Amino acid sequence: MGGASRYQAAAVIGISERTLKRWRSERGAIVEDQRPHAGQRRQPHQLTHEEEQAILNTCHRSEYQSLPPSQIVPLLADEGVYLASESSFYRVLKKHHQQHHRGRMKPRRSVPEPTSFTATGPNQVWSWDISYCASVVRGQHWYLYLIMDIYSRKIIAWEVHDTESGELAKQLLERALLREGCWHQPPVLHSDNGAPMTSYTLKVMVSIKKW
């Protein structure tokens, strides 16, 4: 009751205090409304079955099936059509389990949390990237390929090229693994999701684990 007395609460909901008292069980739980036809009452603004079906049919139309109600309702208004409010559209779609996936909309996918790694020694976790480097010649630039050990901050390998390439990255990583003597036990290789970092050529050469 939020602090209100019983007779005040009864007055608000339009029943007698005795009726409210009778509704309460011995342990204080509210029991089902026993008044005749109480379960048959309908909210004054509740949508009828026909109105709900009209909303669903509209949302299934090819021009609307991939749009949310926040866009459907204004588009209908431009055509001089009003079926229900935006919130009613959302409520009907939620009721029929069509709020998140309709038409060409892709189902919601779960994205796993990124995995973290802690380096307690050298050659356990490497980080690498390709940096854009400008030159003194207008329109010409270079790409710095660099691999660094997370634990020791040692620069394991680096090269400068005039293109971004998964093949060049693969060759640099091969030389780094051979030089550090960890070809058979490669470290975790941390990178972003750039095209060279996720290239097929690089992936087939070493198992890459990302943060």
N, C-alpha and C positions, 0 to 999 in steps of 0.2 A: 504493500500500500504506500510505500515511500513516506511513512510517518503520518499519514492521514488517519483519522478515526474511522471506525467502521460505518457510522451513520453518514459521515461525509462522503465516504467512498460509495456507499449505496445510493446516495442522492445523485452523484455524478453519473453513475451508469444506469440510473432510472429504475431501481428496484427498491423494495423495502429492506430495512435492516434485518428483519426476521428471515427473509429469503436468503440474504447473503450469509447469515449465520447458519442456516440449514445446509447451504452448499458446502460448508467447511466440514471436513472429517474430524474425527477425534484427534488425529495427529497434526492437524493444521493444513492438510493438503486440500486443494480445491478439487471437488468432484464434478462430474459432468452435469451440465445444465439439464434439469429435469422438467422444465416448463414445456407445455405442449407446443409443438411446431418450432421449438427453439433452434433445432438443427437445420431447419428449412429456410432460415432467414438469409437474405441475399443483400450484399452491400449495394447501396444505391447506385454507385458508379461502376459496378463490376461488369466486365465484358461478358456478353453472351457467347455461346459456343459458335454461333455464326460469325460474330465479330472477330473472335480469335482465329477462326479458319480463314477469314478474309485477310488478316495480318500475315498468317503463314503463307497463304497463296501469293501475296504481294512480295514477300521476302524471297520466295522461290522463283520469281520471274527472272529471266536471264539477265536483265539489266540491273537487277537489285541483289542477286543471290550472293555476290561477293562483297557487298557493302554493309556497313553497320547501320543500325537505326538512326544514328546521329546524322547520317547522310541520306538515308531513305526518306525520312519524314520531310526534310526541306525540299527534296526533289518532287515528292508527291504534292507538296503545297504549291510548287511552281506550276503544276498541272491542274490546280484547283481541287485537289483530292485530299480529304482528311479522314483517316480511319481511326486514329487514336494518337495519344501523346507519345513522345519518344520513350518515356519511362515505361509506358504500357507495351510498346514494341519489345523492349528489353525483357520485360517480365514474361511476356508470352513465349519469346524465344527460349528463355531460361526454363520455363515450365516444360517445354517440349524438347529440351536438351539440344537446342540448335543455336545457342548463343555464340559458341566459339568455333564452329566448323560448319560452313554452308558453302555450297557451290564450289568454286575453284579455290577457296581459301584452304590453305594447308593446315592439317591438324597441329595443335600445339605440341611442340617437341620439348622434351626435357634435356637440358644442357648439363652435363656432369660438371661438378666443381673442379677447378684446375688442381692438378697434383703439385705439391711442393716437395722440393728436395733440399737436403742440408749437406753441404760438403764438409767433411772432417779432415780432408787431406787432399793433396794434389791429384789431378787426373781422375776426379770423381764426377765433377760437373763442369762442363764447358759451356760457354756462351759465345754465340757468333752472330754477326750481322753484316750487311752490306751497306756502306755509307756513300752517299752522293758527294762527290768532290768537284767543285768548279775549277776551271782552268783559266789561264790568261787569254785564251782564244775564245771569242764570243761564239756561242753555239756548241762548244766542245766541252765535255766533262768526263770525269773518270769515276770508277766505282772501287772503293776500298773494301776488300774481303778480309775480315779479321776474326780470329778465334782466340778467346781469352779463357784462362783457367779461373773459375770462380774463387777457389780457395786461396791461391797464391797471387792472383792478379797478373800472372805471367802471360805475355802474349805468345800463344802457342804457334801461330802461323798467320801470315798476312800476305796479300798480293793486291796489285792494282791492275784493273782491266778496263777496257772501254765499253763493256757490255755487262748486263746482268744475265747470269746463266747458271742453271742447275748443274750442268756438266762441269763448269769451272769450279763450282762449290764442291762438287764430289771429288775432283782431283785434289783440291786443297786439303780437304778433310782426310783423304787417303794418305797424303804425305805427312800430315800432322800425326795421325795414328801410328804410322811406321816410325817417325822420328821419336815419339814419346814412348814407344815400346808397349802400346796398349791396344794393338790390333785385335787380339783375341778377347780382350775385356774392355770394350769401348766405353767411355764415360757417358753419362747422360748429357745430351746435347740440347741446350736451351736456345730457342730462337722465337721470332714472331711468326706470323702466318703469311709472310710475303711469298710471292710465287716461287722464287728460287729456293726458299726455305722449305717449301712443301712440295717440291718437284718430285716426280716419280723416280727420276734418276738418283736423287739423293736418298730417298726413302729405301730403295732396294739395296743400297750399299750398307746402310747401318740402321739399326733400330733406334728411331728418334723418340725420346720422351720429352714432353713439353710441360712447362708450368702453365 
